[in-house]
Amino acid sequence: MIIVSDTSSISNLLQIGLIDILHTLYGEITITPAVRRELYAIPEQEKQIEQAGWIKVQAPQDQKMVVELLKELDLGEAESIALAVEEKAKYLIIDEYKGRAIADAYGVKIVGILGVLIQAKQQGVISSVKPSIEKLIEIGFRLNKKLIAKVLKSLGEEYQDLS
């Protein structure tokens, strides 16, 4: 099972102390060289990622596809989608709207940070999603209030406006 991740989910989960959820749910995570550069731009993240022996780096082979995707996306997203397509990844973990839409158009199964948290609760890795959502909002991660309400309700958790 190959799981490719873009920068956002890894960075945000690192910031709220929940990066190990990815390891617990998926085992190994694959990132591209561009995603590694984006993550390593924050020295503290570089140390944590280097210590996580379950995050590996792999470059996509299809550079024509990467160049084509660069017309609409940044390099990290373009490489991640290209790698997910060529490796037939089970999931591409990506949060950015445009990147998700393009990945979906290529038939890539996508999951975002909320999807990761939902899976973590469903598999008993975390007991509640709400505290993680609150932490994400605290660090500036933007989430649609209606989506938060829908997710929490579907998981049997109480919702009040977290803003």
N, C-alpha and C positions, 0 to 999 in steps of 0.2 A: 504494500500500500504506500503510494507516494503522495505526500502532502507538500504542496508548495505554498510559501507564505510571502506576501508583500510586507512592507515595512510597518505599516500602521498598527496592526494587531500585536505584533511582537513588541514594539516600542511601548504601546499603551499597557499591555499586560506586565511588562517589566516595571513600568512606573507605579503600578498599583500592587506589585508584589505577587502576581499570579501567573508568571511565565510558565511555571511547572505544569499548569493545566494542559498546555499544548503537548508536553511530553507524556503526561498521563493518558490523554485522549488518543494521541496519534503515534506515539513512539518517537520516530524521527521526523524532523521538519527539514525541508530543503529550501534554501534561499539562494538567490542569484548574487553574483558579484556586486551588482549595483545596489541591491538591498543591503548587503553587508556594509558597503560604504556609507549608505544612509544611516544605518544603525550605529556604526562606529564613529559617526560624527559626534556622538555624545560619549565621552571617554568612559563614564560609568557603565554604559550599556555594553561597550566593547568588552570590558572585564567579565561581565555576567555572561555574555554570549560565548566568550572563549572558554569559560568554565563549564558551560552546558555542552557536554560531549555529544548531544543528540541533535544539534543544529548543524547541518552540513551545507556546503556551498557547491553549487553546480551551475555552470554557464549554459544557456541554451545554445544549441548548435545552429538553429535556423536564424541567422543574422538578418536575412532579407525580411523575415517576419518582424523581427525587432525594429528594423528601420521603418517598416510600414506602420507599426503601432506607435512609433515615436511621433507620428504626425498628430496624434491625439492625446498621448499619454506621456508621463515622465519615464525615464529610463528604467527605474525600479519596477514600475507597473508593466512596462513593455516586456522586459526580460521575464518577469514572473508569468505573464500570460503565455508567452512563447514557450517557456519551459513546461508549464502545465499542459499545454497542448501536445508537445512532442513526447512528453513522458506519460501521457494519458493519466494524469494525476487524479486521485480519488477526489481531492478538494484543492481549490485555490483559496487561501485565506486572504481576503481583500475587502477593504471597507469603502474605498472611494467609489462614488456612484458611477462615474463614467467608466472606470476600469471594470467594475462589476458588469455593466451593460455590455461592454465589448467582450469580456471573457465569456459571458452567457451566449453571445452571438457565435462564438467559436465552439459552443457546446461544452464548455468547462463548467463543472459543478462548483459553485462558489459557496463560501460561508464567511460571514463577517464576525466581528468580535461578539456581537449578541448571540449569534448562532453557536459560537464556541462556548459561551457561558450557559446557554440552554442545554447543550449536549453535556456539559460538565455537571449540571444539576440532575439531568435525567440519568446519568450514570453514577450518581452519588459521590462525585468528586468534590462538589461544594453543596452546602445545604440550602443556600438561597442565592438568587441572582441579584436581588435588589441592592445589597451592600456593594457589590461590584459595580453596578450601574451608577450608584451614588459616587463611588471613588472615581469612575471614569469622568463623570460630569465635573467633579472637583478639579481634575487636572486639565479640563478644557475640551474633552472629547464631546462633540456635538451629537446628540441623539434626538430624534423626533419624539415629542411627548406622547403622541398618539401611539406610536410604535412601542414605546416603553410601557404604556398602559396595557396594550394588547398582549405583549410578551408576559408581563407580570401576572395579568389575569389568567392567561393560558397555563401558567405554572402554579396557580393557586396562591399567589403572593399578593399582598395588599399594595395598592398604588395610591400615592398622593403626589401632587405636583412637586417634583424634586428641584425645581429651579429656585 
